[in-house]
Amino acid sequence: MKKKLLFITGRNLLPADSGDKLFSYNVLLNLLKGDVEVYLIYFNQNNEEDNVRMLKHSGISSCKEVYHINYNPKNSIKAIIGSVLTQVSYPLYKWRNKKMKGLISEIISREKIDIVVWDHLRTTANFADNNAKNILIEHNNESEILKKRASEKNNSFYFKWFALFSSFLMEKHINKYYEKMHKVIFISEYDYSFGGQHKTTIELLRYLNLKFAHQAYQFDRPKVIEPLKLLFVGSLDWYPNVNGIKWFVNNVLGNLRNTELWIVGRNPTDEIMSLNNDKVKVFANVPSVEEYFLKADIFICPIFEGGGINIKILEALSYGIPLVATDFALRGYECDFIPTFDTVEECEKMITAFSDDVQLRKVFSIRAIDYYNNYIENSEGEILELILN
């Protein structure tokens, strides 16, 4: 008799327009290959009924049952006050929902669930006590992220105080709920290094089984057609992405002649939208990023902070599009053929080299696709092994 597994995630996983959604969706696809019956629960943000239909007709249609709660956690003064009064870390407080907690408890009890997978720490804001085997997949080290936000020079005293306060409460939450887990799975070595202080079993997922189906990138274009098109793809409300884009626009883009920057992703902040001009084009909440990868000339990843692993790097490698990134953005990948930068001058030099040299682009594309294929081959079965055994 097959075991029953409940997968709990915070968002509608389609469209897969951010790294965390790409990862979660592919974990779910892998679980559906295992010898288990899979039940899915998620928050449907913004009452996106088109996305609900999209998910039902996608690769996860073989789930035994799919449930969702219409709810959109938003930043608000009310949530800040609630966080302080209840002593629950702000990023978690926003995700608390009585209907979700009740539904989780009901499904576990009624279906006699054997394994519960909590996808991302925020889902444990609605943890329901149970006798199943509980497994947490950690996307980031949330406490460390809050500490870093508190240390940023440009933030106000009140913001810094609240970030540190939330970090303290986050640590308390982590200590409490890690002990309820049979296992905690990390997806980056950096975050994994913090897990050893806890009593629960911790594991490191070394390869992300992310299979991207798309057209081939034309790497042997005879000449870049001006303007040169640079591409950034990612969540546009995630502060490392926002800060990285602003750094690039303010320090690098103006020094590049005949160049456009395409910024593609979901939920752009007002800061990102304000960058729209003749040289910067923002494409928000698009149904697919494929056309942008295929039409762009170079993918850039100017990320200097954050947590987890940068999944868009792997997607870019799958296309074979020329890619430049910071050393930080490449954490978790062993690919020394990708040119890295940490200064304005290095970034400009690498972009110029790719734009001028057809052979360089061709060699890079071949190595990138070869790296991606080997990476995916190594990833086969790893996440299933960690969750089911």
KOLNUTI-12735 format. One record per residue (C-alpha): x, y, z; residue in one letter; residue number from 1. Coordinates in nm, 4 decimals, padded with zeros to 6 digits, always signed. Example, Ala and Ser with C-alpha at 12.3 -4.5 7.8 and 13.67 -1.06 7.14 Angstrom:
! KOLNUTI-12735
ATOM_u_v_w_res_n
ATOM_+01.2300_-00.4500_+00.7800_a_1
ATOM_+01.3670_-00.1060_+00.7140_s_2
//
This chain:
! KOLNUTI-12735
ATOM_u_v_w_res_n
ATOM_+00.0000_+00.0000_+00.0000_m_1
ATOM_+00.1357_+00.3411_-00.0980_k_2
ATOM_+00.2262_+00.5921_+00.1700_k_3
ATOM_+00.0411_+00.9221_+00.1713_k_4
ATOM_+00.2381_+01.2468_+00.1485_l_5
ATOM_+00.1091_+01.6001_+00.2045_l_6
ATOM_+00.3072_+01.8801_+00.0364_f_7
ATOM_+00.2403_+02.2261_+00.1831_i_8
ATOM_+00.3662_+02.5343_+00.0009_t_9
ATOM_+00.2994_+02.9050_+00.0342_g_10
ATOM_+00.2136_+02.9993_-00.3227_r_11
ATOM_+00.0402_+02.8903_-00.6372_n_12
ATOM_+00.3408_+02.7369_-00.8127_l_13
ATOM_+00.2424_+02.8526_-01.1612_l_14
ATOM_+00.3466_+03.0527_-01.3434_p_15
ATOM_+00.6947_+02.9529_-01.2222_a_16
ATOM_+00.8198_+03.3113_-01.2405_d_17
ATOM_+01.0641_+03.3057_-00.9489_s_18
ATOM_+01.3428_+03.0799_-00.8284_g_19
ATOM_+01.1616_+02.9511_-00.5207_d_20
ATOM_+00.8497_+02.8634_-00.7227_k_21
ATOM_+01.0611_+02.6862_-00.9859_l_22
ATOM_+01.2296_+02.4807_-00.7164_f_23
ATOM_+00.9082_+02.3943_-00.5294_s_24
ATOM_+00.7257_+02.2976_-00.8487_y_25
ATOM_+01.0066_+02.0638_-00.9522_n_26
ATOM_+01.0280_+01.9062_-00.6039_v_27
ATOM_+00.6575_+01.8302_-00.6371_l_28
ATOM_+00.7071_+01.6800_-00.9843_l_29
ATOM_+00.9805_+01.4566_-00.8431_n_30
ATOM_+00.7598_+01.3418_-00.5554_l_31
ATOM_+00.4920_+01.2406_-00.8048_l_32
ATOM_+00.7439_+00.9952_-00.9532_k_33
ATOM_+00.7810_+00.8216_-00.6164_g_34
ATOM_+00.5816_+00.5365_-00.4702_d_35
ATOM_+00.3523_+00.7720_-00.2753_v_36
ATOM_+00.0113_+00.9332_-00.3066_e_37
ATOM_+00.0657_+01.3093_-00.3078_v_38
ATOM_-00.1750_+01.5662_-00.1648_y_39
ATOM_-00.1082_+01.9373_-00.2230_l_40
ATOM_-00.2126_+02.2431_-00.0196_i_41
ATOM_-00.1149_+02.5988_-00.1133_y_42
ATOM_-00.2133_+02.9634_-00.0766_f_43
ATOM_-00.3725_+03.1142_-00.3866_n_44
ATOM_-00.2557_+03.4743_-00.3655_q_45
ATOM_-00.4638_+03.7532_-00.5190_n_46
ATOM_-00.7449_+03.5033_-00.5969_n_47
ATOM_-00.5704_+03.4131_-00.9233_e_48
ATOM_-00.8238_+03.1693_-01.0682_e_49
ATOM_-00.6407_+03.1504_-01.4031_d_50
ATOM_-00.3335_+03.0242_-01.2183_n_51
ATOM_-00.5465_+02.7708_-01.0286_v_52
ATOM_-00.6683_+02.6322_-01.3622_r_53
ATOM_-00.3122_+02.6373_-01.4990_m_54
ATOM_-00.1898_+02.4297_-01.2043_l_55
ATOM_-00.4735_+02.1770_-01.2384_k_56
ATOM_-00.3771_+02.1095_-01.6009_h_57
ATOM_-00.0015_+02.1008_-01.5424_s_58
ATOM_+00.2395_+01.8216_-01.4566_g_59
ATOM_+00.0996_+01.7991_-01.1030_i_60
ATOM_-00.2466_+01.6942_-01.2233_s_61
ATOM_-00.1682_+01.3431_-01.0966_s_62
ATOM_-00.1816_+01.4619_-00.7339_c_63
ATOM_-00.4398_+01.2639_-00.5381_k_64
ATOM_-00.6040_+01.5877_-00.4200_e_65
ATOM_-00.5208_+01.9590_-00.4544_v_66
ATOM_-00.6490_+02.2192_-00.2073_y_67
ATOM_-00.5975_+02.5924_-00.1832_h_68
ATOM_-00.6903_+02.8821_+00.0429_i_69
ATOM_-00.7374_+03.2278_-00.1099_n_70
ATOM_-00.5045_+03.4487_+00.0912_y_71
ATOM_-00.2399_+03.7099_+00.0193_n_72
ATOM_+00.0018_+03.7981_+00.3020_p_73
ATOM_+00.0762_+04.1693_+00.2776_k_74
ATOM_+00.3058_+04.4130_+00.4513_n_75
ATOM_+00.1017_+04.6400_+00.6756_s_76
ATOM_+00.1103_+04.8375_+00.9994_i_77
ATOM_-00.1534_+04.5988_+01.1349_k_78
ATOM_+00.0775_+04.3024_+01.0711_a_79
ATOM_+00.3689_+04.4823_+01.2402_i_80
ATOM_+00.1584_+04.5497_+01.5506_i_81
ATOM_+00.0310_+04.1912_+01.5471_g_82
ATOM_+00.3861_+04.0594_+01.5263_s_83
ATOM_+00.4927_+04.2624_+01.8310_v_84
ATOM_+00.1858_+04.1735_+02.0392_l_85
ATOM_+00.1961_+03.8006_+01.9622_t_86
ATOM_+00.5771_+03.7729_+01.9734_q_87
ATOM_+00.5788_+03.6049_+01.6313_v_88
ATOM_+00.8476_+03.7090_+01.3820_s_89
ATOM_+00.7009_+03.9476_+01.1245_y_90
ATOM_+00.7825_+03.7389_+00.8113_p_91
ATOM_+00.5999_+03.4457_+00.9745_l_92
ATOM_+00.3123_+03.6443_+01.1236_y_93
ATOM_+00.2046_+03.7574_+00.7751_k_94
ATOM_+00.1541_+03.3937_+00.6745_w_95
ATOM_-00.0585_+03.2890_+00.9723_r_96
ATOM_-00.4060_+03.1858_+00.8615_n_97
ATOM_-00.6640_+02.9969_+01.0687_k_98
ATOM_-00.8313_+02.8447_+00.7621_k_99
ATOM_-00.4992_+02.7092_+00.6359_m_100
ATOM_-00.4049_+02.5604_+00.9726_k_101
ATOM_-00.7498_+02.4028_+01.0026_g_102
ATOM_-00.7311_+02.2573_+00.6512_l_103
ATOM_-00.3848_+02.1103_+00.7155_i_104
ATOM_-00.5032_+01.9476_+01.0373_s_105
ATOM_-00.8170_+01.8133_+00.8683_e_106
ATOM_-00.6315_+01.6574_+00.5724_i_107
ATOM_-00.3650_+01.4959_+00.7925_i_108
ATOM_-00.6324_+01.3414_+01.0148_s_109
ATOM_-00.8880_+01.2426_+00.7502_r_110
ATOM_-00.6446_+01.0986_+00.4958_e_111
ATOM_-00.4119_+00.9447_+00.7565_k_112
ATOM_-00.1090_+01.1195_+00.6075_i_113
ATOM_+00.2267_+00.9438_+00.6601_d_114
ATOM_+00.4668_+01.2220_+00.5527_i_115
ATOM_+00.4198_+01.5995_+00.5689_v_116
ATOM_+00.6581_+01.8159_+00.3652_v_117
ATOM_+00.6687_+02.1790_+00.4791_w_118
ATOM_+00.8053_+02.3718_+00.1818_d_119
ATOM_+00.9853_+02.6803_+00.3180_h_120
ATOM_+00.9944_+02.7869_+00.6828_l_121
ATOM_+00.7005_+03.0257_+00.6355_r_122
ATOM_+00.4599_+02.7317_+00.5953_t_123
ATOM_+00.5323_+02.6315_+00.9561_t_124
ATOM_+00.3538_+02.9500_+01.0639_a_125
ATOM_+00.0459_+02.7266_+01.0254_n_126
ATOM_+00.1985_+02.4127_+01.1771_f_127
ATOM_-00.0581_+02.1613_+01.3007_a_128
ATOM_+00.0622_+01.9029_+01.5522_d_129
ATOM_+00.0492_+01.5527_+01.4067_n_130
ATOM_+00.1968_+01.2030_+01.4280_n_131
ATOM_+00.3276_+01.1917_+01.0705_a_132
ATOM_+00.6911_+01.2191_+00.9642_k_133
ATOM_+00.7476_+01.5945_+00.9225_n_134
ATOM_+01.0139_+01.7226_+00.6825_i_135
ATOM_+01.1068_+02.0878_+00.6319_l_136
ATOM_+01.2696_+02.2142_+00.3124_i_137
ATOM_+01.4650_+02.5303_+00.3949_e_138
ATOM_+01.5002_+02.7727_+00.1025_h_139
ATOM_+01.6919_+03.0382_+00.3007_n_140
ATOM_+01.8287_+03.1131_+00.6459_n_141
ATOM_+01.5534_+03.3560_+00.7450_e_142
ATOM_+01.7127_+03.4669_+01.0723_s_143
ATOM_+02.0440_+03.5576_+00.9071_e_144
ATOM_+01.8622_+03.7494_+00.6334_i_145
ATOM_+01.6864_+03.9625_+00.8955_l_146
ATOM_+02.0180_+04.0320_+01.0709_k_147
ATOM_+02.1706_+04.1466_+00.7431_k_148
ATOM_+01.8754_+04.3773_+00.6775_r_149
ATOM_+01.9298_+04.5280_+01.0218_a_150
ATOM_+02.2954_+04.6000_+00.9402_s_151
ATOM_+02.2256_+04.7941_+00.6191_e_152
ATOM_+02.3448_+05.1527_+00.6612_k_153
ATOM_+02.0614_+05.3227_+00.4735_n_154
ATOM_+01.7836_+05.1754_+00.6874_n_155
ATOM_+01.6286_+05.3806_+00.9673_s_156
ATOM_+01.6857_+05.3120_+01.3362_f_157
ATOM_+01.3277_+05.1829_+01.3695_y_158
ATOM_+01.3675_+04.9469_+01.0733_f_159
ATOM_+01.6948_+04.8116_+01.2132_k_160
ATOM_+01.5430_+04.7608_+01.5584_w_161
ATOM_+01.2399_+04.5805_+01.4181_f_162
ATOM_+01.4555_+04.3602_+01.1916_a_163
ATOM_+01.6707_+04.2546_+01.4892_l_164
ATOM_+01.3595_+04.1950_+01.6992_f_165
ATOM_+01.2104_+03.9812_+01.4202_s_166
ATOM_+01.5389_+03.7922_+01.3877_s_167
ATOM_+01.5320_+03.7097_+01.7603_f_168
ATOM_+01.1728_+03.5846_+01.7326_l_169
ATOM_+01.2623_+03.3903_+01.4174_m_170
ATOM_+01.5376_+03.2070_+01.6063_e_171
ATOM_+01.2874_+03.1092_+01.8753_k_172
ATOM_+01.0499_+02.9787_+01.6085_h_173
ATOM_+01.3275_+02.7835_+01.4367_i_174
ATOM_+01.4405_+02.6245_+01.7633_n_175
ATOM_+01.0844_+02.5199_+01.8439_k_176
ATOM_+00.9793_+02.3815_+01.5069_y_177
ATOM_+01.3048_+02.2184_+01.4025_y_178
ATOM_+01.2536_+01.9863_+01.7000_e_179
ATOM_+00.9173_+01.8834_+01.5554_k_180
ATOM_+01.0832_+01.7782_+01.2292_m_181
ATOM_+01.2071_+01.4326_+01.1427_h_182
ATOM_+01.4484_+01.6025_+00.9043_k_183
ATOM_+01.5409_+01.9489_+00.7740_v_184
ATOM_+01.6723_+01.9713_+00.4168_i_185
ATOM_+01.8852_+02.2711_+00.3132_f_186
ATOM_+01.9554_+02.3680_-00.0477_i_187
ATOM_+02.2755_+02.5677_+00.0059_s_188
ATOM_+02.5964_+02.4840_+00.1915_e_189
ATOM_+02.6002_+02.8286_+00.3535_y_190
ATOM_+02.2575_+02.7820_+00.5134_d_191
ATOM_+02.3370_+02.4173_+00.5921_y_192
ATOM_+02.6361_+02.5334_+00.7991_s_193
ATOM_+02.3965_+02.6985_+01.0465_f_194
ATOM_+02.1864_+02.3848_+01.0907_g_195
ATOM_+02.4354_+02.1863_+01.2978_g_196
ATOM_+02.3436_+02.3680_+01.6190_q_197
ATOM_+02.0012_+02.2007_+01.6219_h_198
ATOM_+01.9208_+01.8510_+01.7476_k_199
ATOM_+01.7137_+01.7413_+01.4493_t_200
ATOM_+01.8636_+01.5569_+01.1509_t_201
ATOM_+01.9852_+01.7957_+00.8815_i_202
ATOM_+02.0597_+01.7100_+00.5190_e_203
ATOM_+02.2062_+01.9024_+00.2262_l_204
ATOM_+02.0465_+01.8758_-00.1167_l_205
ATOM_+02.3534_+01.8980_-00.3396_r_206
ATOM_+02.1773_+01.9182_-00.6764_y_207
ATOM_+01.8456_+02.0786_-00.7723_l_208
ATOM_+01.6519_+01.8648_-01.0181_n_209
ATOM_+01.5241_+02.1509_-01.2341_l_210
ATOM_+01.4444_+02.0464_-01.5892_k_211
ATOM_+01.3705_+02.3386_-01.8188_f_212
ATOM_+01.1839_+02.2741_-02.1425_a_213
ATOM_+01.2441_+02.5500_-02.3958_h_214
ATOM_+01.3770_+02.6295_-02.7403_q_215
ATOM_+01.7509_+02.6358_-02.8004_a_216
ATOM_+01.9330_+02.9664_-02.7617_y_217
ATOM_+02.1034_+03.0831_-03.0833_q_218
ATOM_+02.4552_+03.1310_-02.9502_f_219
ATOM_+02.6259_+03.1645_-03.2904_d_220
ATOM_+02.4600_+03.4875_-03.3996_r_221
ATOM_+02.7024_+03.6514_-03.6445_p_222
ATOM_+02.6792_+03.9896_-03.4729_k_223
ATOM_+02.4925_+04.1386_-03.1811_v_224
ATOM_+02.2124_+04.3550_-03.3195_i_225
ATOM_+02.2207_+04.6898_-03.1431_e_226
ATOM_+02.1088_+04.7792_-02.8918_p_227
ATOM_+02.2822_+04.5102_-02.6858_l_228
ATOM_+02.0121_+04.3470_-02.4738_k_229
ATOM_+02.1047_+04.2556_-02.1160_l_230
ATOM_+01.8639_+04.0392_-01.9175_l_231
ATOM_+01.7883_+04.0053_-01.5480_f_232
ATOM_+01.5211_+03.7581_-01.4326_v_233
ATOM_+01.4024_+03.7145_-01.0748_g_234
ATOM_+01.1556_+03.8126_-00.8039_s_235
ATOM_+01.1367_+04.1906_-00.8179_l_236
ATOM_+01.0240_+04.2322_-00.4581_d_237
ATOM_+01.3175_+04.0343_-00.3105_w_238
ATOM_+01.5587_+04.2869_-00.1599_y_239
ATOM_+01.8872_+04.1264_-00.2870_p_240
ATOM_+01.7468_+04.1468_-00.6415_n_241
ATOM_+01.6252_+04.5047_-00.5949_v_242
ATOM_+01.9608_+04.6160_-00.4512_n_243
ATOM_+02.1565_+04.4327_-00.7220_g_244
ATOM_+01.9537_+04.5852_-01.0053_i_245
ATOM_+01.9886_+04.9343_-00.8570_k_246
ATOM_+02.3671_+04.8857_-00.8253_w_247
ATOM_+02.3914_+04.7843_-01.1907_f_248
ATOM_+02.1706_+05.0657_-01.3213_v_249
ATOM_+02.3391_+05.3334_-01.1085_n_250
ATOM_+02.6996_+05.2244_-01.1674_n_251
ATOM_+02.7349_+05.0184_-01.4850_v_252
ATOM_+02.4556_+05.0650_-01.7375_l_253
ATOM_+02.5306_+05.4302_-01.8126_g_254
ATOM_+02.8863_+05.3387_-01.9151_n_255
ATOM_+02.7707_+05.0886_-02.1797_l_256
ATOM_+02.6899_+05.2305_-02.5230_r_257
ATOM_+02.3858_+05.1152_-02.7229_n_258
ATOM_+02.2695_+04.8881_-02.4431_t_259
ATOM_+01.9278_+04.8051_-02.2959_e_260
ATOM_+01.8533_+04.6276_-01.9693_l_261
ATOM_+01.5476_+04.4011_-01.9594_w_262
ATOM_+01.4206_+04.3358_-01.6071_i_263
ATOM_+01.1758_+04.0441_-01.5978_v_264
ATOM_+00.9948_+03.9075_-01.2938_g_265
ATOM_+00.7002_+03.9175_-01.0601_r_266
ATOM_+00.5775_+04.1809_-00.8156_n_267
ATOM_+00.8131_+04.4705_-00.8988_p_268
ATOM_+00.8503_+04.7282_-00.6238_t_269
ATOM_+00.7910_+05.0975_-00.6879_d_270
ATOM_+01.1706_+05.1387_-00.6913_e_271
ATOM_+01.2022_+04.8898_-00.9767_i_272
ATOM_+00.9136_+05.0386_-01.1755_m_273
ATOM_+01.0681_+05.3850_-01.1418_s_274
ATOM_+01.3728_+05.2618_-01.3362_l_275
ATOM_+01.1695_+05.2341_-01.6592_n_276
ATOM_+01.3230_+05.4595_-01.9260_n_277
ATOM_+01.4815_+05.4427_-02.2721_d_278
ATOM_+01.7586_+05.2108_-02.1487_k_279
ATOM_+01.5643_+05.0079_-01.8910_v_280
ATOM_+01.2505_+04.8072_-01.9640_k_281
ATOM_+01.0583_+04.6309_-01.6855_v_282
ATOM_+00.8407_+04.3325_-01.7809_f_283
ATOM_+00.6242_+04.2451_-01.4813_a_284
ATOM_+00.4369_+03.9223_-01.4049_n_285
ATOM_+00.4842_+03.7700_-01.7491_v_286
ATOM_+00.3362_+03.4216_-01.8151_p_287
ATOM_+00.6710_+03.2895_-01.9446_s_288
ATOM_+01.0323_+03.4099_-01.9403_v_289
ATOM_+01.1362_+03.1982_-02.2399_e_290
ATOM_+01.1022_+03.4665_-02.5079_e_291
ATOM_+01.3210_+03.7046_-02.3069_y_292
ATOM_+01.5980_+03.4471_-02.2668_f_293
ATOM_+01.5848_+03.3696_-02.6398_l_294
ATOM_+01.5934_+03.7346_-02.7529_k_295
ATOM_+01.8464_+03.8712_-02.5017_a_296
ATOM_+02.2219_+03.8769_-02.5650_d_297
ATOM_+02.3694_+03.8440_-02.2144_i_298
ATOM_+02.2236_+03.7375_-01.8796_f_299
ATOM_+02.3461_+03.9372_-01.5794_i_300
ATOM_+02.3280_+03.8474_-01.2110_c_301
ATOM_+02.4610_+04.1378_-00.9987_p_302
ATOM_+02.3642_+03.9844_-00.6622_i_303
ATOM_+02.5823_+04.0573_-00.3585_f_304
ATOM_+02.3618_+03.9335_-00.0712_e_305
ATOM_+02.0765_+03.7030_+00.0277_g_306
ATOM_+02.0431_+03.3345_+00.1103_g_307
ATOM_+01.9757_+02.9966_-00.0438_g_308
ATOM_+02.0952_+02.9302_-00.3978_i_309
ATOM_+02.0353_+03.1403_-00.7091_n_310
ATOM_+01.8124_+02.9157_-00.9200_i_311
ATOM_+01.7989_+03.1553_-01.2156_k_312
ATOM_+02.1691_+03.0826_-01.2721_i_313
ATOM_+02.0788_+02.7215_-01.3489_l_314
ATOM_+01.7980_+02.8293_-01.5806_e_315
ATOM_+02.0327_+03.0621_-01.7692_a_316
ATOM_+02.2873_+02.7794_-01.8033_l_317
ATOM_+02.0175_+02.5545_-01.9504_s_318
ATOM_+01.9735_+02.8044_-02.2355_y_319
ATOM_+02.3448_+02.8546_-02.2880_g_320
ATOM_+02.3012_+03.2324_-02.2927_i_321
ATOM_+02.6250_+03.4230_-02.2181_p_322
ATOM_+02.6268_+03.4937_-01.8459_l_323
ATOM_+02.8152_+03.7229_-01.6088_v_324
ATOM_+02.7634_+03.7154_-01.2332_a_325
ATOM_+02.9128_+03.8054_-00.8983_t_326
ATOM_+03.1009_+03.5424_-00.6995_d_327
ATOM_+02.8188_+03.5541_-00.4446_f_328
ATOM_+02.5531_+03.4798_-00.7075_a_329
ATOM_+02.7346_+03.1583_-00.8038_l_330
ATOM_+02.7385_+03.0061_-00.4534_r_331
ATOM_+02.6402_+02.6409_-00.4766_g_332
ATOM_+02.7651_+02.5985_-00.8341_y_333
ATOM_+03.1070_+02.4713_-00.9382_e_334
ATOM_+03.1403_+02.6362_-01.2774_c_335
ATOM_+03.4682_+02.8231_-01.3127_d_336
ATOM_+03.4004_+02.9036_-01.6795_f_337
ATOM_+03.1481_+03.1749_-01.5827_i_338
ATOM_+03.3176_+03.5174_-01.5722_p_339
ATOM_+03.2647_+03.6805_-01.2333_t_340
ATOM_+03.2813_+04.0419_-01.1224_f_341
ATOM_+03.2768_+04.2347_-00.7978_d_342
ATOM_+03.3572_+04.5806_-00.9338_t_343
ATOM_+03.2060_+04.8130_-01.1927_v_344
ATOM_+03.5144_+04.7877_-01.4141_e_345
ATOM_+03.5133_+04.4057_-01.4132_e_346
ATOM_+03.1437_+04.3971_-01.4996_c_347
ATOM_+03.1825_+04.6376_-01.7928_e_348
ATOM_+03.4843_+04.4460_-01.9261_k_349
ATOM_+03.3048_+04.1090_-01.9240_m_350
ATOM_+02.9906_+04.2392_-02.0925_i_351
ATOM_+03.1976_+04.4088_-02.3632_t_352
ATOM_+03.4000_+04.0914_-02.4239_a_353
ATOM_+03.0862_+03.8823_-02.4810_f_354
ATOM_+02.9242_+04.1446_-02.7041_s_355
ATOM_+03.2291_+04.1698_-02.9335_d_356
ATOM_+03.3369_+03.8042_-02.9659_d_357
ATOM_+03.1176_+03.5462_-03.1446_v_358
ATOM_+03.3622_+03.2622_-03.0710_q_359
ATOM_+03.3668_+03.3458_-02.6994_l_360
ATOM_+02.9864_+03.3298_-02.6883_r_361
ATOM_+02.9861_+02.9990_-02.8747_k_362
ATOM_+03.2428_+02.8344_-02.6454_v_363
ATOM_+03.0588_+02.9591_-02.3369_f_364
ATOM_+02.7222_+02.8303_-02.4603_s_365
ATOM_+02.8578_+02.4821_-02.5283_i_366
ATOM_+03.0197_+02.4630_-02.1835_r_367
ATOM_+02.7094_+02.6025_-02.0109_a_368
ATOM_+02.4713_+02.3490_-02.1652_i_369
ATOM_+02.7172_+02.0662_-02.0979_d_370
ATOM_+02.7440_+02.1758_-01.7329_y_371
ATOM_+02.3656_+02.1933_-01.7002_y_372
ATOM_+02.3140_+01.8458_-01.8487_n_373
ATOM_+02.5744_+01.6906_-01.6161_n_374
ATOM_+02.4235_+01.8734_-01.3184_y_375
ATOM_+02.0748_+01.7386_-01.3939_i_376
ATOM_+02.2122_+01.3869_-01.4414_e_377
ATOM_+02.3719_+01.4053_-01.0956_n_378
ATOM_+02.0464_+01.5335_-00.9438_s_379
ATOM_+01.8306_+01.2381_-01.0474_e_380
ATOM_+01.6585_+01.0783_-00.7500_g_381
ATOM_+01.8372_+01.2813_-00.4799_e_382
ATOM_+01.5375_+01.4759_-00.3469_i_383
ATOM_+01.3192_+01.1626_-00.3512_l_384
ATOM_+01.5832_+00.9759_-00.1523_e_385
ATOM_+01.6089_+01.2528_+00.1083_l_386
ATOM_+01.2323_+01.2835_+00.1588_i_387
ATOM_+01.1109_+00.9248_+00.1323_l_388
ATOM_+01.3959_+00.7438_+00.3128_n_389
//
